[in-house]
Amino acid sequence: MCSTRFGNVALSLASILWASSSAGVFAADAKPTDGPAKVTFEDDVKPILRQHCFNCHSQSDKRGGLALDSYGAMMEGGGSGEIVYDDGDAETSRLWQLVNHDDTPVMPPNQPKIAAEQLQVIRSWIEGGILENSGSKAKAKKKNALAFVASSSGRPEGPPPMPEALPQRVPVVTQRAAATTAIGASPWAPLVALAGQKQISLYHTETSELLGVLPFEEGIPQSLRFSRDGQFLIAGGGEHSVQGIAAVYDIKTGERVAQVGDELDTVFDADVNDNMSRIALGGPQRMLRIFDATDGTQLFDIKKHTDWIYSVAYSPDGVLVASGDRSGGLFVWEADTGRLYLDLAGHKGAIRSISWRDDSNVLASASEDGTVKLWDVNSGKAIRSINAGSGGVTSVQFDHKGQIVTAGKDRKVRLWEANGKQLTETPAASEAVLEVAITHDSSQMIYGDWTGSVKVSAVADPKKIQELAANPPPAKERIGAVEQTLASIKVKLTPLQEKRDATTANWKSAEKALAEMDSKLAQHNEAIAKNQSAIAAKKTQREQTVAGLPALVSKSRDAHDSVIASRLGLGESPDDAALVKAADLEASLAEQLSKIAQQRRQIVQAKKDEAALAATVTTQQTELAALQTKRAEMEKAVEVARVASEQAEKSYAAVAGELSEVEKKRQLLAEAIQ
């Protein structure tokens, strides 16, 4: 979201006087100059070390194994390792930490700190690549964290990025807020960033909770824009007539992952391209500067603007970059080359704000001439001009639906359809509204005015308003409310924990009973299967016996015939041999008949046994059916218990998670107070 930079009606007298006295400075483009002089060991650093360090750290007296009287010796380091590195980072240099008294033992020992001018020389030498002499060349600077980011211009996969553990210290506490200079809304999350004095406050737009405060020590942020995927926040700003930079913050951690620019005046607006590889910025120096976002290298300047650059924005696809100035100049450039693509003439006042539609085909520009113009960047023509507020329009932003939200000096915020039809407007603010943003879901408009009052207004009911503080109270004032919240959450958590434990125990008990029922069912099934196997075995045996009877009966008939024949042959006076033979035949017949009788009895008994077993199986199956019915009821009870347990766990986890987040915030606040 572009920021508004100066007053609601006119510049303050001091600003006017400053601008007049500086007119000569900005009247013409600065001529190219030679780059900064090299800072080398031999020419610049060695004399300082000679003055302060050689008595203890030279080839003749290498205390701690460290000699500083030659470049080679310094590169070797001392007993604790290297003391300087060629990555251009002074803060990680052991030499810098000791001479700047950031760590102990401070150097030189038992002496005052080295003069600030000399310290700056040492720092510049380290940051310049620790050159040995005027003929040395610095190695390429180490890439920062952004060099490894592969973000897209669209919605990220998974949950949108939200803060996780942001700083809570408030750098500047004021009696009243200053004029609102910048507001930025995340493109995908309920998150808004507000510019304050040397700080950026991040709020949850749905709860109005302050999520954290990002330090901006360079001065006042004049612009706040989120990256296309919402993972990073780009802040442009600084201090008038002193310094201007663009900084990139990681939304989740609050870490400043990149910084570019070293302007002689504040930066009014800055933006990053779709793949986070380039940062563009502009300000009072009237030059649109393009930087490599990964190492801070300035790639090129664009010098066509004749007045302060108020607005800078990359197209969502990263192909173009647009810039608008105080004299109404509005230009679109090829992002890769910096060549002019369009000169959009039509506004009669300063271009206070610009915004791209999601498809990169339409650019909106807000001007102090009271209009918002929509430009077709394919044809270079204005396709719509909206009279968006008397006195001038200060801010404009597209939402994902192609709708447009505007703010103006008439103290109103309005939402428009792309065809220029007004959808809604807020009640009048107390002063001119300088900044406006719309939330990712187009449900809320966040705006700030000249008095520093920041309001959140519902699109559905613009009169429904909440207020946010750009300069929030210090941590020691906020921690009390957080502790009260912790106490109330703990009160809510106790019964939820008891319910969770009770429902979990009930679920486990129901599962145990179901497992016991399954064991009983298995036993019943096993018994039924055993009896059915016995029935089958008896039936098989019976059928085999029945099948064998005809042969036995036939054999017994033959034996019976033999007995009859032997009896008839005995006559009146049979001899002993005939009698014995007849007796043997009769005994054999008796044995066969006995066997047949026995098998007939076995067949009858087998039928009885089968019937008894079948009756037992029927009883067992009836019992099994009853158990299965009971099991079905128990299974339903288990499911009911499971659902109740999971719901209780979910309710507990939600509050426990809330408790964890609040405890984390309390810890951050406590650390901020220390």
C-alpha positions, 0 to 999 in steps of 0.5 A: 500500500503506498503511503501519503507523505505530507500534510492534508491540505498543504505542506507545513511552513517548515517543509515549504522553507526546506523545499525552497532552500533545497530547490537548487539541489533537486533542480537538475539530475545529479551528475555521475560521480566516481565510486567511493574511494577504496578503504584498504589495509595498507593505506587506511587501517594499518595506521590506526592499528599501528597507533593502538594495537602494534605494541601487543599484536605484532610479529615480535609480540603476538599476544593471543597468537595474533599479529596485526602489523601485516595483512597476511598475519591478520588474515591468519588470525590468532589463537581463537581463529579468524578475526575478519571475513571477506563477506562484508559483514562487520557485525560478525567480525571478531575484530569489529566486536572487540574494537567497538566494545560489543564483546570482551576483552575490549580493545585496546585494553585499559584505554579509551575506545578508539575514536568514532572516525577511526572505527568507521574506517575499520568498519568501512574496510570490512564492509568493503571486502577487507582489501589489502591495497589499492590494487585489490578487488573485493569479492562479490558480497554474500547473498542474504536470505532473500537469495534463497526465496522462491516466492510466487506472485499468487496465493501461497500453498497452505495457510497464508503467512502470519506472524509467529513470534514478533518483537513486542518492544515499542521503540517510541512511545508518544503522547499522541500519534503523528499523521498516518504515513503508511498502511499495508494489508496482506494480500492473503491473510488477516494482517495489516501493518501500520507505520509509526515513529521508528516502528511498524505495528502489525495487527490481526484484522479480525481480532484487532490484536497487536501481533508485534512491533517491527523496529524501523530505526532509520526514521518513519516508514513512508510506505508499506507493501507486502510481497505478492505471496504475503511472506514479506513486508517491504518498508520504505522510509527514513528521515527527511534530509538525512537518510532513506532506505527500503527494508524487507521483513520476514512476516513470521519472525519479524527479522529484517532479511534485506535492506537496500538504498542509502538515499540522502533523503527519505524514501517515499515508496518502495516495492519488490517484484514478483520473485523477490529479486529486485527492489525499486524505490523513489523519493525527493531525489527524483530518481527511480532506483532499482536494486538487486534485492539479494545483495543490495547492489544498485542496478540502475537509476531512472532519471526522467522524473522532474519532481519528488517521486511519491509512488512506486509499484511493480506489476504483479507479474513483475514485467513492469514497474510504475512511478508517479511524482509530485508534478503529476508525472506518471510513467511505466517502465520495463522492469528488467531494462528500465526503458520507458514503456508508457508516459501516462499524461492526464493528471493535473495534480500530484500522483499520491498513490498507484495500484495494479490490478491482479492481472497486471493489465490495469494501473490505478493512479490517485491524484490531488486533482481529485480523480482516480484514473484507470489505465490500460497498460496495453494501449496506454489509454485511460479507460476510466476517470473517477471523481473520487473526492474533492480536494484530492485523492491521497490513496488507492488500492485494488482488491482481488475482485477488481474493486477499488478503495480510495481515500481523500482530503474530503475525509472519506474512504470509498469503495468503487466498482471498476466501472466507477460506481460507488459501492459504499463510503465511511463516515467522515474522519476528523481530518483528511484521510491519508492512507487506506488499505483493504483486507485480503477478503475485501471485508474491511477497509483500514484507513488513517488520517492526518491526526494519526487515528487509524480505523478499521471499517466493515465494508458491509457496515461502514459505521461499524468501526474499530481503532488501531494504534500506530504507536501502541502502548509500551510492553509494560502497559500491555503485559497486564492485559495479557496476564488477565487473558492468561488467567481467564483462559486457564479458568476455561481450560480446567473444565475442558481438561476434566471433560477431555479426560473423562470422555477419553476414559469413557472411550477407552472403557467402551473400546475395552468392553468391545474387545472383550465382546469380540473375544467372546464372539470368537470363542462362540464361533470357534465352538460352533465351528468345532461342533459343525466339524463333529457333525460332519465327521459323524455323518461321514462315518455313518454314511461309510457304515451304511455304504458297507452294510450291503456287502456284510449282509450279502456275505452273511447270506452266503454264510447262512447258506453254508450253515444250512447246507452243513446241517443238512449233510449231518444226517442221523449220525454225523461224525465229529468232523462234520459236527465241528465244521457245522459248528464253525460255520454257525459261529462264523455266521453268528459273528457276521450277524453280530457285526451287522447288528452292531453297525446298525446300532452305530448308525442309529446312534450316529443319527442321534449324536448328529441331531444333538450336535445340531441342536447345540449348534442352533443354540450356540448360533442363537446366542451368537446372534444375540451377542452380535446384536449386543456388539453392534450396540457396543460398537455404536457406543464406542463411536459415540464415545470416540466422537465425544472424546475427539470433540472434547480434545478439540475444544481443549486443544483450541483453548490450550493452543490459545493459552500457548500463544498468549503465554508466548506473547507474555514471554515476548512482552516480558523480554521487551520490558527487560 
